[in-house]
């Protein structure tokens, strides 16, 4: 009987430990998933879209245009790595960054989006705009030059001189799965940025 009681005692303690471990794991997962989303970029942009009544790419374009600016000459910037930080912590955005911020908002309201690099004769991208897929065709938005629904050729100008250049458009789908993953969980975003050594 003493041995039997000891076995029962060990079984009860084991059951308690297993229960405690399950509760701890469930709490950790809930905190990671739920808390990570509440602090996430996706949650931030969802509230921004609702609060600013953004319903179309044109609405999003107007918001980004009015809340960002191309960097003035000589500006000392800390280049941010995610659309939320670009919008809220950097403000002065280069053309590809403003296109990324705009793409994040427009994609969130249900549109297919892509960054369009305008590659010059030297093989380098000299400008980037946003492409939005609407009714089977691409519509372009250029925050830097305040061009909305214009032909790509209107954007193909060197920023410093305004001189036009011959270009080849290169389409890059954005956001990709990786971007969506880190935008949906703040903890994953912080870890990803830390591992890459990015601000």
C-alpha positions in Angstrom: 0.0 0.0 0.0 2.8 2.4 0.7 4.3 1.8 -2.7 0.9 2.2 -4.3 0.5 5.5 -2.5 3.9 6.7 -3.7 3.0 5.8 -7.3 -0.3 7.7 -7.0 1.5 10.7 -5.5 4.0 10.7 -8.4 1.3 10.4 -10.9 -0.6 13.4 -9.4 2.6 15.5 -9.3 3.3 14.6 -12.9 -0.3 15.5 -13.9 0.1 18.9 -12.2 3.4 19.5 -14.0 1.9 18.6 -17.4 -1.1 20.7 -16.8 1.0 23.7 -15.7 3.3 23.2 -18.8 0.2 23.1 -21.1 -1.2 26.3 -19.5 2.2 28.0 -19.7 2.6 27.1 -23.4 -1.0 28.1 -24.2 -0.5 31.5 -22.4 2.8 32.0 -24.2 1.3 31.2 -27.6 -1.7 33.5 -26.9 0.7 36.3 -25.8 2.9 35.8 -28.9 0.1 35.7 -31.4 -2.4 38.0 -29.9 0.0 40.5 -28.4 2.2 40.4 -31.4 -0.7 41.3 -33.7 -2.0 44.1 -31.5 1.5 45.7 -31.7 2.0 44.8 -35.3 2.3 47.0 -38.4 -0.8 45.3 -39.9 -2.9 46.3 -36.9 -1.5 49.9 -37.2 -2.4 50.2 -40.9 -5.8 48.7 -40.3 -6.6 51.4 -37.8 -5.1 54.1 -40.0 -7.2 53.0 -43.0 -10.3 53.0 -40.8 -9.5 56.3 -39.1 -8.6 58.1 -42.3 -11.5 56.5 -44.3 -9.2 55.2 -47.0 -11.3 53.2 -49.5 -9.4 53.4 -52.7 -5.8 53.6 -54.1 -6.5 57.3 -54.7 -7.4 57.9 -51.1 -4.2 56.1 -50.0 -2.1 58.1 -52.5 -3.5 61.4 -51.1 -2.7 60.3 -47.5 0.9 59.2 -48.2 1.5 62.3 -50.4 0.2 64.6 -47.6 2.1 62.9 -44.8 5.5 62.4 -46.3 8.1 64.4 -48.2 11.1 63.7 -50.4 14.3 64.3 -48.4 15.7 67.8 -48.8 19.3 68.1 -49.9 21.7 67.5 -47.0 19.1 65.9 -44.7 20.6 63.5 -42.1 18.3 60.5 -42.1 18.2 57.2 -40.3 16.8 55.0 -43.0 14.0 52.8 -41.6 13.3 49.3 -42.8 9.6 48.8 -42.5 6.7 50.8 -44.0 5.2 51.7 -40.6 8.6 53.0 -39.3 9.1 54.9 -42.6 5.8 56.6 -42.2 5.9 57.4 -38.5 9.6 57.7 -37.7 11.4 58.8 -40.9 8.8 61.0 -42.8 11.3 62.1 -45.5 11.0 59.2 -47.9 12.9 58.3 -51.1 10.9 57.2 -54.0 11.1 53.4 -53.3 10.1 54.0 -49.7 7.0 56.0 -50.5 6.0 53.4 -53.0 6.4 50.7 -50.3 4.3 52.6 -47.8 1.6 53.2 -50.4 1.8 49.6 -51.5 1.2 48.4 -47.9 -1.9 50.5 -47.5 -3.3 49.7 -51.0 -2.6 46.0 -50.6 -4.4 46.0 -47.2 -7.6 47.3 -48.8 -7.5 44.5 -51.3 -5.5 45.4 -54.4 -2.7 43.6 -56.1 0.4 45.8 -55.9 3.9 45.9 -57.3 6.9 48.2 -57.1 7.9 49.4 -60.6 11.5 50.2 -61.1 12.3 52.5 -64.0 15.6 51.1 -65.2 17.7 53.4 -67.3 20.1 52.7 -70.2 22.9 52.2 -67.6 21.1 49.2 -66.2 20.3 51.0 -62.9 16.9 51.9 -61.4 16.6 55.7 -61.3 13.1 55.9 -60.0 10.5 53.6 -58.4 6.7 54.1 -58.5 3.8 52.0 -57.3 1.7 49.8 -59.7 -1.8 48.9 -58.7 -3.7 46.2 -60.6 -7.1 47.5 -61.5 -9.5 45.9 -64.0 -6.8 43.9 -65.7 -4.3 46.7 -66.1 -1.6 48.5 -64.1 -2.3 52.0 -62.8 0.7 53.9 -61.5 1.1 56.2 -58.6 4.2 58.3 -58.1 4.3 60.0 -54.7 7.7 61.7 -55.2 6.5 63.6 -58.3 2.8 63.8 -57.2 1.7 61.9 -60.3 -1.5 59.9 -60.1 -2.7 57.6 -62.8 -0.2 58.9 -65.3 1.8 57.1 -68.0 5.1 55.7 -66.7 7.0 58.0 -69.0 5.9 60.9 -67.0 7.8 59.6 -64.0 11.0 58.7 -66.0 12.9 61.9 -65.1 16.1 62.2 -63.2 15.3 63.7 -59.8 18.2 66.2 -59.7 17.8 67.6 -63.2 14.2 66.7 -64.3 15.7 65.4 -67.5 13.8 62.5 -69.0 15.5 59.1 -69.6 14.8 56.1 -71.7 13.6 53.3 -69.3 12.6 49.7 -69.0 10.0 49.0 -66.3 10.8 46.1 -63.9 7.8 44.9 -61.8 8.5 43.6 -58.3 5.4 42.2 -56.4 5.1 43.9 -53.0 4.5 43.0 -50.3 5.8 39.5 -50.6 5.0 36.7 -48.1 8.0 37.6 -46.0 6.8 41.2 -45.6 3.3 40.1 -44.8 4.7 37.7 -42.2 6.6 40.2 -40.2 3.9 42.9 -40.6 1.4 40.6 -38.9 3.5 40.1 -35.7 5.6 42.7 -33.9 7.8 40.1 -32.2 8.7 38.5 -35.5 9.4 41.9 -37.0 11.8 42.9 -34.1 13.6 39.6 -34.3 13.9 39.8 -38.1 15.3 43.3 -37.9 17.7 42.4 -35.1 19.0 39.4 -37.0 19.6 41.6 -40.1 21.1 44.4 -38.1 18.5 46.9 -39.3 17.0 49.9 -37.5 
